[in-house]
Structure formats: C-alpha cells, structure tokens
C-alpha cells in the first residue's frame, strides 16, 4: 500500500469517527429534549423544554438546570455597584 492510499484510508476513517460522534450527540440531545418536553407536559401541563432556564426578578436571579434551582440575591451586588459608581464618578 502506497503512502497516498494510506492517507486516503486515514481520512476516510477519521470522517467515519467524526460522523459517528456527531450522530451520537445528536441522538443524545434529541432524546433528552423529548424526555424533558414529555415530563413537563405530564407533570406541569406546560408544553415547553425547560432543561436550562434563567428568571430575573427585582432583587434576585434564579438559574434552574433540570429543575434544580439556584436563587441569587442581587441586592448586595447592586449596593456595591452603587458605592463603586459613587467613588469613581461621584454620582
């Protein structure tokens, strides 16, 4: 087998590997989205995909990943931001 044929075979093999990895992740993500959609429609009567969501309120930011919520209080950050702005610009 010549050098050119070996490189051709290597390129074909690399394409097959990359396409199989791509198809694996495509099927995995599609399956997770379908399961999340079905679960939300059965349990919450909402027809949506909520794997990852961010909600903002007046004094908080809520980040939810797979129905595990993390609520961040932003009042302290806002106070610190105002102090820095006063110090730097005299507002």
Secondary structure, DSSP 8 states (H G I E B T S, - for coil): --HHHHHHHHHHHHHHHHHHHHHHHHHHHHHHHHHHHHHHHHHT---S--SEEEEE-SSEEEEEETTEEEEEE-HHHHHHHHHHHHHHH--
